Amino acid sequence: MVGAKQMAEKNHPFSRLYGELLSRLVRDKVEDDILFVEGLELFDFDADHHPQLVSIVHFTPKLKMTGEINWGCTAPATQPFQEMFEQRLTELQREHRTLQDDPTGVITATSNVYLDITASIEGVPYVNGTIQQQWVDLSGIPIPELRDHLIGHEVGDLFECEFPANKHDPEVGGQAVKATIKIHGHQLINTPSVDDDLAKDAGFDDLKAFEAKCREEYDAHVVQQRRSTIADHVIGQIVRQSKVPPLPEEWVKINLTRMVNDHVKQHGGDKRAAMQAVGATQPEEMTQRFKGQLYREFLQQLALRKYDELFDVGPGTDEMFDSMLDNVRWINVDDKEA
C-alpha cells in the first residue's frame, strides 16, 4: 500500500490505481457475496494519515419468492432402450461395412453409385438436386421416387426421369424435378452380420459386452435428461414465483460491453456479421438481445442460490439435482403422475 500511496499522491490525488487488484482483494475477503465493486478509489482524507480505500460495494441480491414451487413436471420423452440399441447396431454395421467394385452389376436398393444428376424445376436449375461425380449410398437417399428410378440400371446408363423435390426443402419441397442421370460406377455394399465378430471389430469381447456398454450409456443419458428437465423446471418456477431485484446500471453496462465485444470478436471483428448472427439490424438491437440473455442467465444463478437457501444444498452440485429429483412429481404426457 505504501507504493500505491506514493504514486497516488504524486500523480492522482483520487486514484483508481490497482482498482482491479484491490477489487479482487475485497471479493476474497467477503467470498461470493459481492456482485460488483464500483468506484474503488484511494482517498487522502487527512494528510497526516494513510489514504483510505473507499468504494461502493453491491452485494448479490436474493430473490424473494411470491409463490410456491410447483413440483409437478412433465416427464421427458425417452427413447426405448431396444430402439436405441438397434440404431447403434445399425451404425456399427455401417462403420464396419466394406465396398466392392462391381462394374457390370445391376443397381439395387443397397448399392453405392457413382453418378451425375442434372436437375431443374420448371426449367430453372435445381441446385439442391444436382450432383456432379459423387458416390451416393442409395439406402440414404431421402426421396424414394429417385431411389426407385436408379434401381435396375447399370454402369454407363444415361437416362431422364422425374421425381418430387425433397419435402424438407422450404422453397420447392414436393414440386416436380426433371433430371438427367448418368451412372459412372457401382459398388456392392457388404454389410457385416450382427454377431460377436462385429462386436470384436468394435473393440468388445462379444455382443453382450457391447449391449452392456450401450445400456450403461443409456441409463446415464436417462438420468442426465431427467436432471436437465427438472432443473429447468424448478429454476424456472423459482424465477416466475419471485420478485426480480434491480441490478446496478454500471454492472449491467460493463457486462453488456463484454458480451457484445466477445461476440463481435468471435465473428472476426465484423460487426455486421455479428448483428446478423443474432438477427439484429442495428447495434442497439444487438445490445438489447444480449441484455435479455444477461438478465436470464443472472436470474438463473439467483434461482440456484435460492434453491440452496431453501434446501441447504450446494448450488449446481449432484446433491442439488438429487434433491430436485426426490421432490418432483413426474407427470406423463397423458397427465398421469409417473
Phi, psi and omega in degrees: 000333181297314179298320179295320180297316180297316179294320180296316181295325183282319189246322187222099180304323177239089194261145170256022180301141178058025183304314182294318180296314180295325178299318179294323178297318179296317180299319181298326182288326184255008179060234189261009185280345182270128176272317190201134176252116186245140174065040180287115184218161172260122180243135173263090180287329183219124184298339182273358182235167177292151178296151181256142177272118184237137179203163172258121183250124176259121178272149181300123182289160176247140178288140175250110185287136178255358180208184182258158176286129174271112186275356177283116185230134179295126181293137179293144177292127183242126177293132179303145183302315184299322178295316178296319182295320178295324176296319178296321178296319179296318178296320181295319177298318181294320180298328186249017177286162177236153180245139181229123179299137181216079186294341184249352185284163179270139182291135176239179183294343181249018182279160171249121190238135176261116189209172171241138172229120175252112189243152176209157176234115182053043176083355180260129180307134179254097187298318184292346179252004183261133180229137179238115176042071183221142175281133181229126175276114185299331181293343181258002179288124184281354182250103184299327180295322178292318179300320180295324179294328183281326182298132178100345179278169181231170178299133180101344181292141175231122184208165177247149179205176180222138180206159180284147176294154180309127184296342180273356176283113188296337185269321187229012184311125177092344179289157183286129178250128173259132186221148170250126187239134176239126179267118180258330184202161183215136177231142172276138178257115179263106182266125182291154178285155176277100181206186182297327180297321178296317179297321179295323177298332180269002176095016180249159181293319179198183184294326178296323179294321178295319179295321179297320178294318178298319179296319178298314179294323180295313180299319179295321179295318180298315179297315180296321179296318179291320177301312182297318182295312183290325178297313178299319182294310184292315180298319177297321178298315181297317180297315183290332182262023181231158174272124184286123181282154176289148179248145180300129182301320182294322178296316178298315181299314181296315182290323177295318178300317179296314182296315180294315180298319178297320181294316179296320179298322179297338179254032175065024180082003181275103183294325180295315178296323179296320179293318180298325182296333179250012177071030180254149178253344180228151179304322180296323179294320178297319179298320179295324178299316180287333177295318177298318179296318180300314180295319180298312182296321182291320179295325176296320178296318178295324179294322176298318178296320181295320178296319177299319179295320183287323188242003176056054176231159180286128181298131177079010183262168175300325180299322180294313180297318179297322179296318179296316181296328180290330185268339188289150170247104183288135179240125178284169184298339178270015175068021174258135181293134181285000000 
